[in-house]
Amino acid sequence: MSRRGSITQTTEEIAKPLGARASRPQTLENCGMEVPVPGKVSEGYAISSTCIITLLLSLGISICILIASGYDSFGRMNELQDECLNTRVAMNYVAMQIRRFDAKDSIRIDDSPSGTRLSLSEEIDGDIYETRIYLYGGYLRESFVAAESPFNEEYGFEIIPLDSFVLKRESNMMEIELSNGGNRRSMKIAKVSAD
């Protein structure tokens, strides 16, 4: 009995301090716990959700900015490569034409309304023809006409885009200067024939 009585006594002793609460049914509210209400968000949950959403938004914006700047850099790099390629191709083309026509009195540098013009003469079936290389409308152009034909910049076909095309002659040397965008090239070619 002593053992059983002590258990009963202990339960009664525990129930006494509860007083009026012992008679009420036990719910989450009576136990001191917060009851989740639909549509109501607790403060701790709202703050952590706001932090997570802000973090995800800032991460998304950072990724978009990184992609946009990478795209711009890649586009500019391709543009620079195109400009470099254009000046290289134009320089090789003009140098090849000068070497091809390197004979006495077959190469002339003339003035044209938009700068200098390279006139390369050759005889075909007893008639003299000229290949004229010049800059017009942002393109290096070439026209092949009879030597006595008047010069018309619009008739030549476009070879490659360029910003400037300058030719200079110093005794038996010809200097070619080309530029496209920020890319500049110059070359000196020694003529075999003397004028």
Buried (B, 14 or more C-beta within 10 A) or exposed (E): EEEEEEEEEEEEEEEEEEEEEEEEEEEEEEEEEEEEEEEEEEEEEEEEEEEEEEEEEEEEEEEEEEEEEEEEEEEEEEEEEBBBEBBBBBBEBBBEBBEEBBBEEBBBEEEBEBEBBBBBBBEEEEEEBBBBBBBBEEBBBBBBBEEEEEBEBEEBEEBBBBBBBBBEBEEEEBEBBBBBBEBEBEBEBEBEEEE
